[in-house]
Amino acid sequence: MIGKSIMKVGEGLLQKPATLEFPEQREELTDNYRGIHKLDIKTCISCAACARICPNQTIDMVDIETEKGTKKMPLVNLERCLFCALCEEVCPPKCLILTKDYSFEAFDRREYIKRPEDLG
């Protein structure tokens, strides 16, 4: 009985560690993984469909200056986001997408509020 326990401990010591050395090594993500939003400002038509469909009211439309004047663009609060991808599904020009980027740690909560310029 004790011999089996000692054998298991010895086997465990010889195995490779189960953890990754983040950020050098990254976990493989599935095809349906949803991460941080990405916005193409040039193709956004300011329809606000993303803001209307969001179940958590994560997206607000704010004014930004572009080459063509002032436009309403989505501002995303990542703290409240469920990453459900409804905003991506209803976007007519497909300018708002969810990427596979999952590294959005911050020291200040305000850093989770992403302005349209930050989503590019």
Phi, psi and omega in degrees: 000311179291326179297320178295319179297317179294323178296317180296319178297317179297319177296320179295325179291332182273347181282154175290153178296148183274350183267159176265154175268080181288139007266001180296318178253134180244148178289142176286133183257150177286166182295331183264017179291141180237122180240215183297145179289151173227135184236132172263101186297326184292329182261353179293132182256010177058038182279340180065019177296324180296319180291324181287326185277340187297120182289337181257006184053047181282331186255128173242148177265126180235157178278134171225156179270129175237181179296331183265009180114199181276133177229153174272127181229157182285133171252127187248129175261102184293339178296325184266348187291137176268351184057043181277343178070017175295324179297322179293322182291323185270353182291113183300313180274003181057041180269344177251116181230161174257123182274183176262011181283123181241011181261084178229052176281152182208157177266339182236135182300332181293341179287346177277350176269111186257117175288161181305324180294329182281342182273359184285000000 
